[in-house]
Amino acid sequence: MIMAVTAVIDGRHFVIPNELTAASFILGLVDAALRTPEAAMHEMLEGSLRAVALAGALLAIRAFYQGLRHREGNGLGDVKLANVGGAWRHWNMMPVSVNVAALAALRVYGARYSIRGWPLRRPSRLPFGQFFAPAIWLCWLLETALVGR
């Protein structure tokens, strides 16, 4: 439910509330601990490490793009949402959730611009969290169903 609310808010206002990312992050660590109670601390630490890794990757992409184009590419809300994705997703599914979100965003925006006959321009804004939040949830469902984590 939190991911759906996050997606709607980002889609409408281009902002991802800190309260939602904080709650999602904590719930991700709790989920990790509850899935393996005998190794709860280890799972929570690993979830935190994954969160830092994925958020660091998006932060690096943000800095690279800003240095290259001299304007903001992705916002810090997307970076914080990546932190959530790392807490919830295991290593092999983290890039899957980012790719699912990116491909969905490109398809939706490409179709929207094509249908309306609008040209794609550089300064076009895209609320990535609108696609990233559901992708995190979808990959969690997929991973849970396939692997049972």
Secondary structure, 3 states (H helix, E strand, C coil): CHHHHHHHHHHHHCCCCHHHHHHHHHHHHHHHHHHCHHHHHHHHHHHHHHHHHHHHHHHHHHHHHHHHHCCCCCCHHHHHHHHHHHHHCCHHHHHHHHHHHHHHHHHHHHHHHHHHCCCCCCCCCCCCHHHHHHHHHHHHHHHHHHHCC
